[in-house]
Amino acid sequence: MIITGRGCHRDILDLADTVSELRPVKHAFDAGVKAQMGIDY
Protein backbone atom coordinates (compact mmCIF):
# COMPACT_ATOMS: atom_id res chain seq x y z
CA MET A 1 0.00 0.00 0.00
CA ILE A 2 1.24 3.49 -0.79
CA ILE A 3 -0.04 6.47 1.17
CA THR A 4 0.82 10.02 0.13
CA GLY A 5 0.24 13.40 1.68
CA ARG A 6 1.44 15.64 4.46
CA GLY A 7 0.99 15.43 8.21
CA CYS A 8 0.82 11.65 8.48
CA HIS A 9 -0.47 10.37 11.82
CA ARG A 10 2.29 8.94 14.04
CA ASP A 11 0.51 5.56 14.28
CA ILE A 12 0.77 5.10 10.52
CA LEU A 13 4.47 6.01 10.56
CA ASP A 14 5.05 3.43 13.30
CA LEU A 15 3.32 0.69 11.26
CA ALA A 16 5.13 1.48 8.00
CA ASP A 17 8.15 -0.47 6.74
CA THR A 18 9.43 2.49 4.71
CA VAL A 19 8.82 6.22 5.17
CA SER A 20 10.25 8.76 2.71
CA GLU A 21 10.17 12.54 2.86
CA LEU A 22 10.61 14.66 -0.26
CA ARG A 23 11.87 18.19 0.24
CA PRO A 24 13.09 20.80 -2.20
CA VAL A 25 16.81 21.58 -2.18
CA LYS A 26 16.74 24.23 -4.90
CA HIS A 27 13.86 25.44 -7.05
CA ALA A 28 13.57 28.22 -9.63
CA PHE A 29 10.44 29.49 -7.84
CA ASP A 30 12.68 30.57 -4.92
CA ALA A 31 14.57 32.84 -7.35
CA GLY A 32 11.34 34.50 -8.53
CA VAL A 33 10.67 32.37 -11.62
CA LYS A 34 6.92 31.89 -12.05
CA ALA A 35 5.40 28.41 -12.19
CA GLN A 36 5.42 26.97 -15.71
CA MET A 37 2.63 24.88 -17.23
CA GLY A 38 3.82 21.34 -17.90
CA ILE A 39 6.56 21.57 -15.29
CA ASP A 40 5.07 22.85 -12.05
CA TYR A 41 1.41 22.12 -12.79
C-alpha positions as CSV (number, residue, x, y, z in Angstrom):
1,M,0.0,0.0,0.0
2,I,1.2,3.5,-0.8
3,I,0.0,6.5,1.2
4,T,0.8,10.0,0.1
5,G,0.2,13.4,1.7
6,R,1.4,15.6,4.5
7,G,1.0,15.4,8.2
8,C,0.8,11.6,8.5
9,H,-0.5,10.4,11.8
10,R,2.3,8.9,14.0
11,D,0.5,5.6,14.3
12,I,0.8,5.1,10.5
13,L,4.5,6.0,10.6
14,D,5.1,3.4,13.3
15,L,3.3,0.7,11.3
16,A,5.1,1.5,8.0
17,D,8.1,-0.5,6.7
18,T,9.4,2.5,4.7
19,V,8.8,6.2,5.2
20,S,10.2,8.8,2.7
21,E,10.2,12.5,2.9
22,L,10.6,14.7,-0.3
23,R,11.9,18.2,0.2
24,P,13.1,20.8,-2.2
25,V,16.8,21.6,-2.2
26,K,16.7,24.2,-4.9
27,H,13.9,25.4,-7.1
28,A,13.6,28.2,-9.6
29,F,10.4,29.5,-7.8
30,D,12.7,30.6,-4.9
31,A,14.6,32.8,-7.4
32,G,11.3,34.5,-8.5
33,V,10.7,32.4,-11.6
34,K,6.9,31.9,-12.0
35,A,5.4,28.4,-12.2
36,Q,5.4,27.0,-15.7
37,M,2.6,24.9,-17.2
38,G,3.8,21.3,-17.9
39,I,6.6,21.6,-15.3
40,D,5.1,22.8,-12.0
41,Y,1.4,22.1,-12.8
